[in-house]
Amino acid sequence: MNFKTVAVLTSGGDAPGMNAAVRSIVRLAITKGIRVLGVRRGYGGLINKDIFEMSIRTVSDIIERGGTILYTTRSPEFYTDEGTQKAVKNCKELNIDTVIVLGGEGSIRGSTKLIKNGINCICIPCTIDNDVACSENSIGFDTAVNTAMSMIDRIRDTAQAHDRCSVVEVMGKKCGNIALQTGIAVGATAILVPECPFDFQRDVVEKINFTQKMGKKHFIIIVAEGLKIISKITKDISEKTGIETRATILGYVQRGGSPTAADRALAGKMGCYAVELIENGIYNKVISVKKNQIVDVDIDEALSYKAHFDFDTYDKALEISI
Ligand code: F6P
């Protein structure tokens, strides 16, 4: 029997559901006779050999927990030749034939450094931003959107009570997917994202004025953090419309919390898929969602994809927010 050793690490910003994915990897791999090592604090843990043996029980009671029991970092050292070589040396010493990387686009890019040095990798998209280009969905996105939605439902209560406009900034790095999905879920009057150029006067001021004439009394404007415009836009809306306007930056609440059922299920399925690939000797893939099915994409190909944004949903969201 070809006895395999797999290492699992979480890298970049944490995402709710990372723990559920780690659990599924560990449980299925051990059941199939594959040894699993846990790496603490992402690629940094490979460099520092912060690595431990995982068992079926190491992953008990984590399916419902946000954060990551493996901790996470963004490790600049790993991207230096010296750092990569230390990580590779440690992998070889521990007979690690495959590293399973749970993270976003940057972490997937990082895996190519290991692959070039003869260490196999399988990547699982875990990021609240849903900006892994080759996959329609990433673990953590659904939870972040649900958290943002429920926070904005509260903001709406007070905006309603005061006839105010509330401008809310959501996370997403350079990507507007959280803004779009949250915006349609809360019925935002305007959704401002890096992917769609907008005209402030036409798309925000006139839209507010138009809907106000139709009887709307309070307004939610969603702004993606990548635009970095929340303070200015809040002031400008207040000045141009005469409506009292308040700003809220939702921030890290979006990254924490217990994963939704959808994220737990996605994590379970992607984790199992990763182990099945390894069992069949298939490596260097990103597990992805395409047309609602779990598939695998070559890492190099995955990194050449253009980011996805649902322009059709964007247009519809704005059409119905009147
Ligand atoms: O990628 C996840 C994310 O939360 C982004 O939405 C945000 O821009 C970034 O991470 C924040 O990173 P940090 O944890 O380094 O502040």
Boltz pocket constraint, residues with backbone or C-beta under 6 A from the ligand:
constraints:
  - pocket:
      binder: B
      contacts: [[A, 13], [A, 14], [A, 104], [A, 127], [A, 128], [A, 129], [A, 171], [A, 172], [A, 173], [A, 174], [A, 225], [A, 255]]
      max_distance: 6.0
